[in-house]
C-alpha cells in the first residue's frame, strides 16, 4: 500500500471514529431519558402525567404524588438566581473585556475561575453561616417593616431559610460560568469593528453597546443558558438553605422544596412504600425534560439572534 493511500485510509478511519464518539455523546441524553422513563413507568401507568404535573398533593403513603409544588419551588429559586446574577455578570464581563487593564484582568480572571471549582457543599455552608443570618436578622425585619404590604415581599418566614437565601447562593454559584463565557465572546469581537465605530465618532460606551454587545449577543445568550442549566439542576447548596418545606411559595421569604432537593433527600429511603421509587425517578425525568425544553427554546432564540446579527 502506498504512503498516500495509507494516509487517506488513516484520515477516513480517524474521521469515522471521532464521528462515532460524537454520536454516542449526543445519544447519552436519549439513553438517560429512556432509563428514567423505564423506571418511572409503573407510576405513569396508573397516574396521568398531567395529574402528576398539576397536582400539589404529595402523600407517598397514600399513593398521591403531585410534582407541582416542587416544580414551582424550582422555578422560583432558579428565576430569582438568574435575575440576581445576569446584570452584575454582564457588567463585570464588559469591564473585564473592555475597560480593565491587562494586569488587573490577569488577576481577576483566575479568581473568577476559582469560584467555578468550589464544591457546592462549601457554597451551602457559606449560605448557612452568612446568607441565612443576614436574611433573617437584617432583610426580613426591614421587609416586614417597610414592604409588608407587597405580597411578593411578605416576610412571614423568620428563619431566613427560603427562596431569597437560596437564590443569593445560587446566583453566586453561576457567576463564574456567565462571566467567563460572556467575557470571552465580547473579547472575540474583531478589533476592526471597534476601531471603525470609534473612528466614526462613537464614544467608548456607544461602541460597546452598539457594536461589541450586538455582535456578541448570541454568545451572551449561550452564557446565560449555561448559567440557567447550572442553576436549575443544582442540588446540594440549594437543599441546605431553601428550607425544604413542600409548599407553593407566595413570597421570596417563604421556604420551598425544589425537585433536585426532593430527589437527593429521599432517594434510597422509604423504598418500602409502593411506587415511591418510581415517583422519585419520574421527578428526575421531569427535571431533565424541563431543562431540555428550556435549552431547546434558548437554542431557537440563539439562532434567531445569529440571523439578526448577520
Legacy VTK file of the C-alpha trace (Angstrom):
# vtk DataFile Version 3.0
C-alpha trace
ASCII
DATASET POLYDATA
POINTS 310 float
0.000 0.000 0.000
1.408 3.381 -0.984
2.127 6.051 1.623
-0.503 8.409 0.192
-3.210 5.760 0.227
-2.286 4.762 3.784
-2.593 8.402 4.927
-6.028 8.733 3.319
-7.129 5.490 4.964
-5.976 6.748 8.372
-7.805 10.048 7.811
-11.066 8.267 6.976
-10.671 5.896 9.918
-9.971 8.758 12.322
-12.963 10.698 10.993
-15.294 7.742 11.447
-14.031 7.004 14.965
-14.461 10.618 16.040
-17.878 10.763 14.382
-18.965 7.620 16.224
-17.778 9.075 19.539
-19.609 12.342 18.862
-22.773 10.387 18.042
-22.500 8.362 21.264
-22.060 11.513 23.326
-25.135 13.048 21.684
-27.106 9.851 22.346
-26.324 9.925 26.070
-29.270 12.246 26.669
-31.559 9.803 24.869
-30.241 6.869 26.915
-30.758 8.789 30.173
-34.323 9.714 29.222
-35.118 6.095 28.298
-33.648 4.776 31.562
-35.598 7.249 33.692
-38.822 6.690 31.742
-38.487 2.919 32.116
-38.075 3.129 35.888
-40.873 5.704 36.192
-43.311 3.668 34.060
-45.048 1.848 36.970
-46.266 5.216 38.260
-47.062 6.589 34.803
-49.153 3.507 34.018
-51.610 4.239 36.837
-51.421 8.033 37.066
-51.681 10.535 34.236
-48.628 12.736 33.568
-50.994 15.716 33.540
-52.119 14.886 37.076
-48.522 14.441 38.206
-47.548 17.853 36.867
-50.613 19.784 38.013
-51.320 18.249 41.417
-49.735 19.668 44.559
-50.634 16.693 46.771
-47.555 14.789 47.934
-48.596 11.949 50.230
-46.496 8.887 49.283
-48.121 6.605 51.857
-51.499 7.378 50.296
-50.201 6.904 46.771
-50.506 10.618 45.909
-47.527 12.014 44.008
-48.031 15.562 42.759
-44.990 17.444 41.470
-46.478 20.930 41.107
-45.196 22.126 44.485
-41.654 21.042 43.702
-41.694 22.383 40.139
-42.889 25.788 41.348
-40.198 25.836 44.044
-37.523 25.006 41.468
-38.716 27.746 39.114
-38.868 30.344 41.909
-35.330 29.660 43.066
-33.859 29.479 39.563
-35.575 32.606 38.233
-34.567 34.633 41.292
-30.977 33.434 40.964
-30.836 34.431 37.285
-32.418 37.836 37.997
-29.759 38.454 40.641
-26.887 37.037 38.588
-27.281 38.199 34.981
-26.984 42.026 35.362
-23.829 42.057 37.542
-22.269 39.254 35.499
-22.837 41.155 32.260
-21.386 44.370 33.695
-18.400 42.506 35.149
-17.725 40.792 31.816
-17.918 44.124 29.968
-15.438 45.661 32.392
-13.001 42.759 32.091
-13.237 42.708 28.301
-13.258 46.432 27.525
-12.067 48.530 30.463
-9.805 46.542 32.789
-6.021 46.925 32.375
-4.263 43.739 31.343
-2.615 43.236 34.747
-5.887 43.683 36.630
-7.690 41.358 34.230
-4.966 38.770 34.712
-5.571 38.971 38.471
-9.363 38.882 38.457
-9.879 36.135 35.856
-8.177 33.346 37.877
-10.220 34.318 40.930
-13.444 34.139 38.915
-12.403 30.766 37.502
-11.620 29.581 41.031
-15.243 30.208 42.027
-16.326 27.609 39.456
-14.221 24.939 41.159
-15.554 25.435 44.684
-17.714 22.424 45.721
-21.407 23.147 46.051
-21.440 21.952 49.655
-19.000 24.765 50.500
-21.396 27.271 48.961
-24.156 25.709 51.030
-22.167 26.097 54.249
-21.384 29.705 53.328
-25.090 30.250 52.805
-25.912 28.791 56.233
-23.203 30.788 58.018
-23.619 34.160 56.288
-26.562 34.481 53.893
-29.259 32.921 56.087
-28.364 35.007 59.200
-28.221 38.171 57.074
-31.641 37.476 55.565
-33.075 36.529 58.971
-31.632 39.382 61.039
-31.430 42.247 58.532
-33.503 41.726 55.389
-36.569 40.102 56.968
-37.151 42.825 59.627
-36.695 45.567 57.016
-39.108 43.865 54.642
-41.666 43.302 57.411
-41.421 46.948 58.455
-41.459 48.670 55.074
-42.611 46.195 52.413
-45.132 44.012 54.195
-47.981 45.281 52.030
-46.398 43.771 48.899
-47.428 40.084 48.680
-44.211 39.068 46.929
-42.145 40.552 49.769
-44.188 39.489 52.793
-41.717 38.323 55.429
-43.761 35.618 57.154
-40.808 33.223 57.491
-38.461 34.462 60.267
-35.922 31.629 59.956
-34.032 33.015 56.950
-34.187 29.656 55.175
-36.107 30.140 51.979
-36.172 31.254 48.366
-34.262 34.502 48.893
-31.323 32.830 50.634
-31.129 30.001 48.110
-31.453 32.478 45.230
-28.493 34.501 46.521
-26.337 31.390 46.977
-27.307 30.061 43.561
-26.609 33.411 41.901
-23.073 33.411 43.305
-22.590 29.854 42.039
-23.458 30.785 38.436
-21.315 33.953 38.453
-18.151 32.300 37.089
-19.966 30.464 34.286
-21.718 33.544 32.915
-18.793 35.927 33.461
-16.162 33.702 31.844
-18.178 32.858 28.729
-19.513 36.393 28.271
-16.079 37.959 28.670
-14.591 35.604 26.101
-17.266 36.240 23.473
-17.002 40.008 23.915
-13.231 39.863 23.547
-13.699 37.748 20.404
-15.372 40.667 18.584
-12.904 41.816 15.883
-10.882 44.899 16.809
-11.583 46.316 13.375
-15.261 46.711 14.229
-14.376 48.574 17.417
-11.944 50.848 15.615
-14.464 51.593 12.860
-17.095 52.650 15.398
-14.624 54.854 17.283
-13.407 56.374 14.007
-16.990 57.405 13.211
-17.116 59.415 16.443
-18.806 56.965 18.777
-17.893 57.096 22.430
-16.435 54.007 24.065
-19.749 53.064 25.659
-21.610 53.634 22.384
-19.107 51.346 20.675
-19.586 48.672 23.345
-23.379 48.912 23.299
-23.874 49.231 19.554
-21.056 47.055 18.209
-19.424 44.725 20.742
-22.555 43.634 22.625
-24.648 43.359 19.480
-22.017 41.219 17.790
-21.548 39.081 20.902
-25.285 38.693 21.628
-25.514 35.016 20.562
-22.597 34.134 22.831
-24.104 36.108 25.712
-27.379 34.194 25.303
-25.405 30.943 25.353
-23.665 32.034 28.571
-26.993 32.792 30.248
-28.361 29.404 29.131
-25.334 27.646 30.620
-25.847 29.519 33.870
-29.549 28.666 33.861
-28.820 24.975 33.338
-26.343 25.019 36.217
-28.821 26.804 38.470
-31.851 24.671 37.580
-30.209 21.382 38.435
-28.160 22.462 41.447
-28.878 20.283 44.466
-26.623 20.393 47.499
-26.224 24.124 48.116
-29.895 24.865 47.485
-31.018 21.950 49.640
-29.042 23.341 52.577
-30.632 26.818 52.605
-34.043 26.601 50.886
-35.927 25.203 53.891
-37.242 22.005 52.204
-40.907 22.625 53.022
-43.322 21.107 50.449
-45.493 24.152 49.812
-46.179 26.513 46.938
-44.319 29.699 47.915
-46.114 33.034 47.868
-43.217 35.271 48.866
-39.473 35.484 48.358
-39.053 34.764 52.055
-41.072 31.530 52.028
-39.406 28.146 52.235
-39.656 25.853 49.224
-38.755 22.354 48.108
-37.131 22.160 44.631
-37.146 18.961 42.598
-33.379 18.266 42.956
-33.658 18.539 46.743
-36.643 16.169 46.753
-34.676 13.526 44.872
-31.487 13.950 46.910
-33.277 13.906 50.259
-35.484 10.895 49.645
-33.941 8.549 47.108
-32.928 5.326 48.838
-35.227 5.959 51.813
-38.719 4.608 52.433
-38.432 2.340 49.403
-40.929 0.007 51.073
-43.678 2.444 50.045
-45.247 1.280 46.764
-44.334 3.389 43.726
-42.114 5.703 45.788
-39.039 4.748 43.779
-40.925 5.301 40.512
-42.168 8.682 41.736
-38.675 9.951 42.503
-37.372 8.770 39.145
-40.365 10.406 37.479
-39.351 13.607 39.266
-35.856 13.226 37.822
-37.388 12.716 34.374
-39.496 15.867 34.763
-36.419 17.830 35.824
-34.449 16.613 32.812
-37.274 17.334 30.366
-37.739 20.867 31.723
-34.028 21.582 31.284
-34.163 20.145 27.750
-37.212 22.270 26.905
-35.549 25.463 28.103
-32.322 24.543 26.293
-34.161 23.950 23.013
-36.067 27.202 23.439
-32.826 29.046 24.113
-31.288 27.420 21.050
-34.125 28.738 18.890
-33.657 32.224 20.355
-29.911 31.922 19.758
-30.366 31.015 16.087
-32.754 33.941 15.659
-30.209 36.279 17.271
-27.464 34.971 14.995
-29.594 35.682 11.909
-30.351 39.199 13.123
-26.687 39.879 13.935
-25.704 38.678 10.465
LINES 1 311
310 0 1 2 3 4 5 6 7 8 9 10 11 12 13 14 15 16 17 18 19 20 21 22 23 24 25 26 27 28 29 30 31 32 33 34 35 36 37 38 39 40 41 42 43 44 45 46 47 48 49 50 51 52 53 54 55 56 57 58 59 60 61 62 63 64 65 66 67 68 69 70 71 72 73 74 75 76 77 78 79 80 81 82 83 84 85 86 87 88 89 90 91 92 93 94 95 96 97 98 99 100 101 102 103 104 105 106 107 108 109 110 111 112 113 114 115 116 117 118 119 120 121 122 123 124 125 126 127 128 129 130 131 132 133 134 135 136 137 138 139 140 141 142 143 144 145 146 147 148 149 150 151 152 153 154 155 156 157 158 159 160 161 162 163 164 165 166 167 168 169 170 171 172 173 174 175 176 177 178 179 180 181 182 183 184 185 186 187 188 189 190 191 192 193 194 195 196 197 198 199 200 201 202 203 204 205 206 207 208 209 210 211 212 213 214 215 216 217 218 219 220 221 222 223 224 225 226 227 228 229 230 231 232 233 234 235 236 237 238 239 240 241 242 243 244 245 246 247 248 249 250 251 252 253 254 255 256 257 258 259 260 261 262 263 264 265 266 267 268 269 270 271 272 273 274 275 276 277 278 279 280 281 282 283 284 285 286 287 288 289 290 291 292 293 294 295 296 297 298 299 300 301 302 303 304 305 306 307 308 309
